[in-house]
Amino acid sequence: MSRKYISNFFVLTFLVSGMLMTGCKSVPVDILSMTAPDSLLTNQNADFSVDVNEEAKLPVDVNWSFGDNSSSNGESTTHSFSEAGTYNVTATASNRKGKSSDQYSRSVVVMNPPVPASIVSLKASNNSPDTETMVRFSASASGDSPLSYAWSFGDGATSSDSAPTHTFGEPGTYTVQLNLSNKAGSDSRTMSVSVDWYEAQICREVTELSGAFFDRNSSVLSDDAESALGDNLQILAECPNMNVRLEGLSAPGERRAQDLSEDRARAVEQFYANNGVAATRLVTLGNGRAEGMTSKKEGLAQYRRVDTIIVR
């Protein structure tokens, strides 16, 4: 064999050997990146995966540790966390039977699902107050903080307190409404409150009001009659919850007995109305000619009168 051929043989052998050695080289595994959520909710499934270098000698094994005493394997996996917290998720990739390995970690924040505002019930310290009684309102509520309260009392007044107090200035039935809200949602609920006029002690004690007496065949109020009715006005002003019935009478021998008794009752009604007593609190009735002893006055004068009778 010539020297030229021998030389070419050794060169070719060297090149082939180098190629074989390169092809058999074992490349260690390297994690290039991790795909994982920054945050998620409890019990929410999430995808986790890693990218490794393509040149790594196969097979490549990837093991996951999620920081909650659970694990998984594979370049891609799914996982959920049962409790809120911050977890350190670690992926470990290895090849060459564990002789080559790499790790990559990410922190994942796990939060409880948001709880929207919810009203379970409304409560009032008094569902039937009077116009001078302060009522305290409260709500049994749930939801994530902060909770925003918006009360409407049905009389134009409002409050943003969680447990407000309110006094109703006028009698009536009011619809009280609460709107509760937070970042996750809102809820609304209503309740009814019936309000009466404030009743002073005298209103519970008085049982009889003064009568108004008239001259014969007259339905014109005398000074004495107006004075007696003035005493009644003071009581009616202090007791706005008190209604009265006005019963007119005429005496034997008076003309037009029925008409006269009605005219007298209307005269007293007009006196009360002129002095601020609402017509809705007054009922008039003409009883015509009276018989028998009907008042403390003596003689026929006792019949010429209008009685102001309390209606409970």
MIGUTI-650334 format. One record per residue (C-alpha): residue number from 1; residue in three letters; x, y, z. Coordinates in Angstrom, 1 decimal. Example, Ala and Ser with C-alpha at 12.3 -4.5 7.8 and 13.67 -1.06 7.14 Angstrom:
<recs>
[rec 1 "ALA" [12.3 -4.5 7.8]]
[rec 2 "SER" [13.7 -1.1 7.1]]
</recs>
This chain:
<recs>
[rec 1 "MET" [0.0 0.0 0.0]]
[rec 2 "SER" [1.3 3.4 -0.9]]
[rec 3 "ARG" [2.1 6.0 1.6]]
[rec 4 "LYS" [-0.7 8.2 0.2]]
[rec 5 "TYR" [-3.4 5.6 0.8]]
[rec 6 "ILE" [-2.1 4.9 4.3]]
[rec 7 "SER" [-2.3 8.6 5.2]]
[rec 8 "ASN" [-5.8 8.9 3.9]]
[rec 9 "PHE" [-6.9 5.9 5.9]]
[rec 10 "PHE" [-5.7 7.3 9.2]]
[rec 11 "VAL" [-7.4 10.7 8.5]]
[rec 12 "LEU" [-10.7 9.0 7.7]]
[rec 13 "THR" [-10.4 6.8 10.8]]
[rec 14 "PHE" [-9.8 9.8 12.9]]
[rec 15 "LEU" [-12.8 11.7 11.5]]
[rec 16 "VAL" [-15.2 8.8 12.0]]
[rec 17 "SER" [-13.9 8.2 15.5]]
[rec 18 "GLY" [-14.5 11.9 16.4]]
[rec 19 "MET" [-18.0 11.7 15.0]]
[rec 20 "LEU" [-18.8 8.6 17.0]]
[rec 21 "MET" [-17.5 10.2 20.1]]
[rec 22 "THR" [-19.6 13.3 19.6]]
[rec 23 "GLY" [-22.8 11.4 18.9]]
[rec 24 "CYS" [-22.3 9.4 22.1]]
[rec 25 "LYS" [-21.7 12.4 24.3]]
[rec 26 "SER" [-24.3 12.6 27.2]]
[rec 27 "VAL" [-25.8 16.1 27.5]]
[rec 28 "PRO" [-27.0 17.0 31.1]]
[rec 29 "VAL" [-30.6 18.2 31.5]]
[rec 30 "ASP" [-31.4 21.9 32.0]]
[rec 31 "ILE" [-34.8 23.5 32.9]]
[rec 32 "LEU" [-35.1 26.5 30.7]]
[rec 33 "SER" [-38.4 27.9 32.0]]
[rec 34 "MET" [-41.5 27.1 34.1]]
[rec 35 "THR" [-45.1 27.9 33.4]]
[rec 36 "ALA" [-47.2 28.3 36.5]]
[rec 37 "PRO" [-49.9 30.7 37.8]]
[rec 38 "ASP" [-48.9 33.6 40.1]]
[rec 39 "SER" [-52.1 33.2 42.0]]
[rec 40 "LEU" [-55.3 31.1 42.1]]
[rec 41 "LEU" [-58.2 30.2 44.3]]
[rec 42 "THR" [-58.5 27.3 46.7]]
[rec 43 "ASN" [-59.6 24.1 44.9]]
[rec 44 "GLN" [-59.0 25.6 41.5]]
[rec 45 "ASN" [-57.1 23.4 39.1]]
[rec 46 "ALA" [-54.1 25.0 37.5]]
[rec 47 "ASP" [-51.6 23.8 34.8]]
[rec 48 "PHE" [-47.9 23.5 35.6]]
[rec 49 "SER" [-45.2 22.7 33.0]]
[rec 50 "VAL" [-41.5 23.1 32.3]]
[rec 51 "ASP" [-39.3 23.4 29.2]]
[rec 52 "VAL" [-36.0 21.5 29.2]]
[rec 53 "ASN" [-33.2 21.7 26.7]]
[rec 54 "GLU" [-33.7 19.6 23.6]]
[rec 55 "GLU" [-30.2 18.2 23.6]]
[rec 56 "ALA" [-30.6 16.5 27.1]]
[rec 57 "LYS" [-30.0 12.8 26.9]]
[rec 58 "LEU" [-33.2 10.9 27.1]]
[rec 59 "PRO" [-35.1 9.8 29.1]]
[rec 60 "VAL" [-35.8 13.0 31.1]]
[rec 61 "ASP" [-37.8 12.6 34.3]]
[rec 62 "VAL" [-39.6 15.7 35.9]]
[rec 63 "ASN" [-40.8 15.5 39.5]]
[rec 64 "TRP" [-43.0 18.2 41.1]]
[rec 65 "SER" [-43.2 19.2 44.7]]
[rec 66 "PHE" [-46.1 21.7 45.4]]
[rec 67 "GLY" [-45.3 22.7 48.9]]
[rec 68 "ASP" [-48.4 21.2 50.4]]
[rec 69 "ASN" [-47.1 17.7 50.9]]
[rec 70 "SER" [-48.3 16.6 47.5]]
[rec 71 "SER" [-46.3 15.7 44.4]]
[rec 72 "SER" [-46.6 14.8 40.7]]
[rec 73 "ASN" [-44.4 13.9 37.7]]
[rec 74 "GLY" [-44.2 14.7 34.1]]
[rec 75 "GLU" [-43.2 17.8 32.2]]
[rec 76 "SER" [-46.8 18.9 32.4]]
[rec 77 "THR" [-49.3 18.4 35.2]]
[rec 78 "THR" [-52.3 19.9 37.0]]
[rec 79 "HIS" [-52.8 20.7 40.7]]
[rec 80 "SER" [-55.1 22.4 43.1]]
[rec 81 "PHE" [-54.6 23.7 46.6]]
[rec 82 "SER" [-57.2 23.1 49.3]]
[rec 83 "GLU" [-56.0 25.8 51.7]]
[rec 84 "ALA" [-55.1 29.5 51.2]]
[rec 85 "GLY" [-51.4 30.4 51.5]]
[rec 86 "THR" [-48.2 31.0 49.6]]
[rec 87 "TYR" [-46.6 27.8 48.3]]
[rec 88 "ASN" [-43.2 27.2 46.8]]
[rec 89 "VAL" [-43.6 24.9 43.7]]
[rec 90 "THR" [-40.5 23.1 42.7]]
[rec 91 "ALA" [-39.8 21.1 39.5]]
[rec 92 "THR" [-36.8 18.7 39.5]]
[rec 93 "ALA" [-35.7 17.4 36.1]]
[rec 94 "SER" [-33.1 14.6 35.8]]
[rec 95 "ASN" [-31.5 12.3 33.2]]
[rec 96 "ARG" [-28.6 9.8 33.0]]
[rec 97 "LYS" [-30.4 7.8 35.8]]
[rec 98 "GLY" [-30.2 10.8 38.2]]
[rec 99 "LYS" [-26.6 11.6 37.5]]
[rec 100 "SER" [-27.7 14.9 35.9]]
[rec 101 "SER" [-30.4 17.1 37.4]]
[rec 102 "ASP" [-31.7 20.7 37.5]]
[rec 103 "GLN" [-34.4 22.5 39.6]]
[rec 104 "TYR" [-36.7 25.4 39.1]]
[rec 105 "SER" [-39.0 27.0 41.7]]
[rec 106 "ARG" [-41.9 29.5 41.6]]
[rec 107 "SER" [-44.1 30.9 44.4]]
[rec 108 "VAL" [-47.9 30.6 44.0]]
[rec 109 "VAL" [-50.3 32.6 46.1]]
[rec 110 "VAL" [-53.5 30.7 46.9]]
[rec 111 "MET" [-56.6 32.7 48.1]]
[rec 112 "ASN" [-60.0 31.8 49.3]]
[rec 113 "PRO" [-62.8 32.6 46.8]]
[rec 114 "PRO" [-64.4 36.0 47.4]]
[rec 115 "VAL" [-67.6 35.9 49.5]]
[rec 116 "PRO" [-70.2 38.4 48.3]]
[rec 117 "ALA" [-72.2 40.6 50.7]]
[rec 118 "SER" [-75.3 38.9 52.0]]
[rec 119 "ILE" [-78.0 39.9 54.5]]
[rec 120 "VAL" [-79.5 37.1 56.6]]
[rec 121 "SER" [-82.0 39.2 58.5]]
[rec 122 "LEU" [-82.8 42.7 59.7]]
[rec 123 "LYS" [-83.8 43.6 63.3]]
[rec 124 "ALA" [-85.3 46.6 65.0]]
[rec 125 "SER" [-85.2 47.2 68.8]]
[rec 126 "ASN" [-88.9 48.3 68.5]]
[rec 127 "ASN" [-91.1 47.5 65.6]]
[rec 128 "SER" [-94.0 49.6 66.9]]
[rec 129 "PRO" [-92.4 52.8 68.3]]
[rec 130 "ASP" [-93.9 56.2 68.9]]
[rec 131 "THR" [-92.7 59.5 67.5]]
[rec 132 "GLU" [-90.4 60.1 70.5]]
[rec 133 "THR" [-88.9 56.6 70.7]]
[rec 134 "MET" [-85.4 56.0 69.3]]
[rec 135 "VAL" [-85.2 52.7 67.3]]
[rec 136 "ARG" [-81.9 50.9 66.9]]
[rec 137 "PHE" [-81.5 48.9 63.7]]
[rec 138 "SER" [-79.1 46.0 63.0]]
[rec 139 "ALA" [-78.4 43.3 60.4]]
[rec 140 "SER" [-77.2 39.8 60.5]]
[rec 141 "ALA" [-74.7 40.0 57.5]]
[rec 142 "SER" [-71.9 38.0 56.0]]
[rec 143 "GLY" [-69.3 38.6 53.3]]
[rec 144 "ASP" [-65.7 39.7 52.8]]
[rec 145 "SER" [-64.6 42.9 54.5]]
[rec 146 "PRO" [-65.0 45.8 54.1]]
[rec 147 "LEU" [-68.8 45.8 54.0]]
[rec 148 "SER" [-70.6 49.0 53.1]]
[rec 149 "TYR" [-74.0 49.7 54.7]]
[rec 150 "ALA" [-76.6 52.0 53.2]]
[rec 151 "TRP" [-79.8 52.3 55.3]]
[rec 152 "SER" [-82.9 54.1 54.1]]
[rec 153 "PHE" [-85.7 54.7 56.8]]
[rec 154 "GLY" [-88.5 55.5 54.5]]
[rec 155 "ASP" [-88.9 59.1 55.7]]
[rec 156 "GLY" [-86.0 60.6 53.7]]
[rec 157 "ALA" [-83.4 59.9 56.4]]
[rec 158 "THR" [-80.4 57.6 55.7]]
[rec 159 "SER" [-77.4 56.2 57.4]]
[rec 160 "SER" [-74.1 54.4 56.6]]
[rec 161 "ASP" [-73.6 52.9 60.1]]
[rec 162 "SER" [-73.7 49.2 60.6]]
[rec 163 "ALA" [-76.2 49.6 63.5]]
[rec 164 "PRO" [-77.8 53.0 63.2]]
[rec 165 "THR" [-80.5 54.6 65.4]]
[rec 166 "HIS" [-83.4 56.6 64.2]]
[rec 167 "THR" [-86.5 58.4 65.5]]
[rec 168 "PHE" [-89.5 58.9 63.3]]
[rec 169 "GLY" [-91.1 62.3 63.5]]
[rec 170 "GLU" [-94.5 61.4 62.1]]
[rec 171 "PRO" [-96.8 58.4 62.7]]
[rec 172 "GLY" [-97.2 55.9 59.9]]
[rec 173 "THR" [-95.9 52.7 58.4]]
[rec 174 "TYR" [-92.4 52.9 57.1]]
[rec 175 "THR" [-90.4 50.6 54.8]]
[rec 176 "VAL" [-86.8 50.4 56.1]]
[rec 177 "GLN" [-84.3 49.2 53.6]]
[rec 178 "LEU" [-80.7 48.1 53.9]]
[rec 179 "ASN" [-78.3 47.8 50.9]]
[rec 180 "LEU" [-75.2 45.9 51.8]]
[rec 181 "SER" [-72.2 45.7 49.4]]
[rec 182 "ASN" [-68.6 44.7 49.1]]
[rec 183 "LYS" [-66.2 44.1 46.2]]
[rec 184 "ALA" [-67.7 40.7 45.5]]
[rec 185 "GLY" [-71.4 41.7 45.3]]
[rec 186 "SER" [-74.4 43.3 47.0]]
[rec 187 "ASP" [-77.6 42.4 48.7]]
[rec 188 "SER" [-80.8 44.2 49.8]]
[rec 189 "ARG" [-83.5 43.6 52.3]]
[rec 190 "THR" [-86.5 45.5 53.8]]
[rec 191 "MET" [-88.6 45.5 56.9]]
[rec 192 "SER" [-91.7 47.5 58.1]]
[rec 193 "VAL" [-92.0 49.7 61.1]]
[rec 194 "SER" [-95.3 51.0 62.4]]
[rec 195 "VAL" [-95.0 54.4 64.2]]
[rec 196 "ASP" [-97.7 55.8 66.6]]
[rec 197 "TRP" [-98.0 59.3 68.0]]
[rec 198 "TYR" [-96.2 59.8 71.3]]
[rec 199 "GLU" [-98.7 59.5 74.1]]
[rec 200 "ALA" [-98.0 61.5 77.3]]
[rec 201 "GLN" [-99.0 60.3 80.7]]
[rec 202 "ILE" [-102.1 62.6 80.8]]
[rec 203 "CYS" [-103.4 60.8 77.6]]
[rec 204 "ARG" [-103.5 57.6 79.5]]
[rec 205 "GLU" [-105.1 59.0 82.6]]
[rec 206 "VAL" [-107.8 61.3 81.2]]
[rec 207 "THR" [-111.2 59.6 80.8]]
[rec 208 "GLU" [-113.5 62.6 80.3]]
[rec 209 "LEU" [-113.4 65.9 78.5]]
[rec 210 "SER" [-115.5 69.1 79.3]]
[rec 211 "GLY" [-118.9 69.6 77.7]]
[rec 212 "ALA" [-119.9 72.8 75.9]]
[rec 213 "PHE" [-123.3 74.3 77.0]]
[rec 214 "PHE" [-125.5 76.6 74.9]]
[rec 215 "ASP" [-128.2 79.2 75.4]]
[rec 216 "ARG" [-131.8 78.2 74.6]]
[rec 217 "ASN" [-132.5 77.6 70.9]]
[rec 218 "SER" [-128.9 78.6 70.1]]
[rec 219 "SER" [-125.9 76.9 68.4]]
[rec 220 "VAL" [-123.5 79.8 69.0]]
[rec 221 "LEU" [-120.6 79.1 71.4]]
[rec 222 "SER" [-120.6 81.3 74.5]]
[rec 223 "ASP" [-117.5 82.5 76.2]]
[rec 224 "ASP" [-117.9 79.9 78.9]]
[rec 225 "ALA" [-118.4 77.2 76.2]]
[rec 226 "GLU" [-115.2 78.3 74.4]]
[rec 227 "SER" [-113.3 78.3 77.7]]
[rec 228 "ALA" [-114.4 74.7 78.4]]
[rec 229 "LEU" [-113.4 73.6 74.9]]
[rec 230 "GLY" [-110.1 75.5 75.3]]
[rec 231 "ASP" [-109.3 73.1 78.2]]
[rec 232 "ASN" [-110.0 70.2 75.9]]
[rec 233 "LEU" [-107.8 71.7 73.2]]
[rec 234 "GLN" [-104.7 71.5 75.5]]
[rec 235 "ILE" [-105.3 67.8 76.1]]
[rec 236 "LEU" [-105.9 67.1 72.4]]
[rec 237 "ALA" [-102.7 69.0 71.6]]
[rec 238 "GLU" [-100.7 66.8 74.0]]
[rec 239 "CYS" [-102.4 63.7 72.8]]
[rec 240 "PRO" [-102.3 63.7 69.0]]
[rec 241 "ASN" [-103.2 60.0 69.1]]
[rec 242 "MET" [-106.5 60.8 70.7]]
[rec 243 "ASN" [-109.7 61.0 68.6]]
[rec 244 "VAL" [-113.1 62.3 69.8]]
[rec 245 "ARG" [-116.8 62.0 69.0]]
[rec 246 "LEU" [-118.9 65.2 69.3]]
[rec 247 "GLU" [-122.5 64.4 70.4]]
[rec 248 "GLY" [-124.9 67.3 70.2]]
[rec 249 "LEU" [-128.1 67.5 72.3]]
[rec 250 "SER" [-131.2 69.7 72.5]]
[rec 251 "ALA" [-133.5 70.2 75.5]]
[rec 252 "PRO" [-137.2 69.5 75.7]]
[rec 253 "GLY" [-139.2 72.5 74.3]]
[rec 254 "GLU" [-136.4 73.7 72.0]]
[rec 255 "ARG" [-137.3 74.3 68.3]]
[rec 256 "ARG" [-136.0 71.9 65.6]]
[rec 257 "ALA" [-134.5 69.5 68.2]]
[rec 258 "GLN" [-132.7 67.3 65.7]]
[rec 259 "ASP" [-131.3 70.1 63.5]]
[rec 260 "LEU" [-130.3 72.1 66.6]]
[rec 261 "SER" [-128.4 69.2 68.1]]
[rec 262 "GLU" [-126.5 68.7 64.8]]
[rec 263 "ASP" [-125.8 72.5 64.5]]
[rec 264 "ARG" [-124.3 72.5 68.0]]
[rec 265 "ALA" [-122.1 69.5 67.2]]
[rec 266 "ARG" [-120.9 71.2 64.0]]
[rec 267 "ALA" [-120.1 74.5 65.9]]
[rec 268 "VAL" [-117.9 72.6 68.3]]
[rec 269 "GLU" [-116.2 70.7 65.4]]
[rec 270 "GLN" [-115.5 74.1 63.7]]
[rec 271 "PHE" [-114.0 75.4 67.0]]
[rec 272 "TYR" [-111.6 72.5 67.2]]
[rec 273 "ALA" [-110.7 72.6 63.5]]
[rec 274 "ASN" [-110.0 76.4 63.7]]
[rec 275 "ASN" [-107.6 75.7 66.5]]
[rec 276 "GLY" [-105.5 73.0 64.8]]
[rec 277 "VAL" [-107.3 69.7 65.4]]
[rec 278 "ALA" [-107.3 67.6 62.3]]
[rec 279 "ALA" [-110.7 66.8 60.9]]
[rec 280 "THR" [-109.8 63.1 60.7]]
[rec 281 "ARG" [-109.7 63.1 64.5]]
[rec 282 "LEU" [-113.3 64.4 64.8]]
[rec 283 "VAL" [-116.7 62.7 64.3]]
[rec 284 "THR" [-119.9 64.7 64.8]]
[rec 285 "LEU" [-123.3 63.3 65.8]]
[rec 286 "GLY" [-126.7 65.0 66.5]]
[rec 287 "ASN" [-128.7 63.1 69.0]]
[rec 288 "GLY" [-131.8 65.3 68.9]]
[rec 289 "ARG" [-133.8 65.9 72.1]]
[rec 290 "ALA" [-132.3 64.4 75.2]]
[rec 291 "GLU" [-134.3 62.7 78.0]]
[rec 292 "GLY" [-133.5 62.0 81.6]]
[rec 293 "MET" [-130.5 63.2 83.6]]
[rec 294 "THR" [-127.5 63.4 81.3]]
[rec 295 "SER" [-125.1 65.8 82.9]]
[rec 296 "LYS" [-124.0 67.4 86.2]]
[rec 297 "LYS" [-126.0 70.6 85.4]]
[rec 298 "GLU" [-129.4 71.0 86.8]]
[rec 299 "GLY" [-132.6 71.8 84.9]]
[rec 300 "LEU" [-133.0 72.1 81.2]]
[rec 301 "ALA" [-129.5 73.6 80.8]]
[rec 302 "GLN" [-128.1 70.1 81.1]]
[rec 303 "TYR" [-129.6 69.2 77.7]]
[rec 304 "ARG" [-128.4 72.2 75.7]]
[rec 305 "ARG" [-124.9 70.9 75.2]]
[rec 306 "VAL" [-122.2 69.0 73.1]]
[rec 307 "ASP" [-120.2 66.3 74.7]]
[rec 308 "THR" [-116.6 65.6 73.6]]
[rec 309 "ILE" [-116.2 61.9 74.1]]
[rec 310 "ILE" [-112.8 60.2 73.9]]
[rec 311 "VAL" [-112.6 57.4 71.3]]
[rec 312 "ARG" [-109.9 54.9 72.2]]
</recs>
